[in-house]
Amino acid sequence: MLTVTVSHKGQVVIPADIRRKLGITPGCQLDFHLEGNVIHAEVKRQLTPTLAEDGFGMLVCKKPGKRSLADFDVAQAMREGTDDRA
């Protein structure tokens, strides 16, 4: 049995050993339910870690000439790529 302390914000830290065994990583969601005085927590969804390289080629800039990433407006490219007629 492991004991943790509740913060003034109502937060607790799940011990690292438990997080590793259950595959709990940042962004995972947990479902809580109460049974008497016992709190049950269940891993609802586990996220697969991704790398920046996984997104390579998702956005295409068709402007001719030499470009640098600093000149690229991601938000504008996404707006131009959406179809509002759907």
CORGIVEN-V790409 format. One record per residue. N is the residue number from 0. RES is the residue in three letters. SS is DSSP state (helix for helix, strand for strand, loop for the rest). PHI is phi in radians with two decimals (NA if undefined). BURIAL is 1 if it has 24 or more other ideal C-beta (glycine too) atoms within 12 Angstrom, else 0. Layout:
BEGIN
N&RES&SS&PHI&BURIAL, N&RES&SS&PHI&BURIAL
END
This chain:
BEGIN
0&MET&loop&NA&0, 1&LEU&loop&-2.03&0, 2&THR&loop&-1.98&0, 3&VAL&loop&-2.15&0, 4&THR&loop&-1.89&0, 5&VAL&loop&-1.41&0, 6&SER&loop&-1.35&0, 7&HIS&loop&-1.14&0, 8&LYS&loop&-1.62&0, 9&GLY&loop&1.46&0, 10&GLN&loop&-1.67&0, 11&VAL&loop&-2.27&0, 12&VAL&loop&-1.77&0, 13&ILE&loop&-1.35&0, 14&PRO&loop&-0.95&0, 15&ALA&helix&-0.97&0, 16&ASP&helix&-1.06&0, 17&ILE&helix&-1.19&0, 18&ARG&helix&-1.03&0, 19&ARG&helix&-1.12&0, 20&LYS&helix&-1.09&0, 21&LEU&helix&-1.67&0, 22&GLY&loop&1.21&0, 23&ILE&loop&-1.43&1, 24&THR&loop&-2.22&0, 25&PRO&loop&-0.92&0, 26&GLY&loop&1.71&0, 27&CYS&loop&-1.14&0, 28&GLN&strand&-1.94&0, 29&LEU&strand&-2.11&0, 30&ASP&strand&-1.71&0, 31&PHE&strand&-2.01&0, 32&HIS&strand&-2.51&0, 33&LEU&strand&-1.85&0, 34&GLU&strand&-2.30&0, 35&GLY&loop&1.16&0, 36&ASN&loop&-1.75&0, 37&VAL&strand&-1.91&0, 38&ILE&strand&-1.71&0, 39&HIS&strand&-1.83&0, 40&ALA&strand&-2.15&0, 41&GLU&strand&-2.21&0, 42&VAL&strand&-1.20&0, 43&LYS&strand&-1.47&0, 44&ARG&strand&-2.61&0, 45&GLN&loop&-1.93&0, 46&LEU&loop&-1.62&0, 47&THR&loop&-1.47&0, 48&PRO&loop&-1.05&0, 49&THR&loop&-2.16&0, 50&LEU&loop&-2.02&0, 51&ALA&helix&-1.00&0, 52&GLU&helix&-1.10&0, 53&ASP&helix&-1.11&0, 54&GLY&helix&-1.63&0, 55&PHE&loop&-0.99&0, 56&GLY&loop&1.53&0, 57&MET&loop&-1.19&0, 58&LEU&loop&-1.94&0, 59&VAL&loop&-2.11&0, 60&CYS&loop&-1.82&0, 61&LYS&loop&-1.67&0, 62&LYS&loop&-1.23&0, 63&PRO&loop&-1.30&0, 64&GLY&loop&1.65&0, 65&LYS&loop&-1.34&0, 66&ARG&loop&-2.29&0, 67&SER&loop&-2.25&0, 68&LEU&helix&-1.05&0, 69&ALA&helix&-1.12&0, 70&ASP&helix&-1.50&0, 71&PHE&loop&-1.64&0, 72&ASP&loop&-1.77&0, 73&VAL&helix&-1.06&0, 74&ALA&helix&-1.07&0, 75&GLN&helix&-1.12&0, 76&ALA&helix&-1.08&0, 77&MET&helix&-1.20&0, 78&ARG&helix&-1.10&0, 79&GLU&helix&-1.20&0, 80&GLY&helix&-1.58&0, 81&THR&loop&-1.56&0, 82&ASP&loop&-1.99&0, 83&ASP&loop&-1.36&0, 84&ARG&loop&-1.43&0, 85&ALA&loop&-1.22&0
END
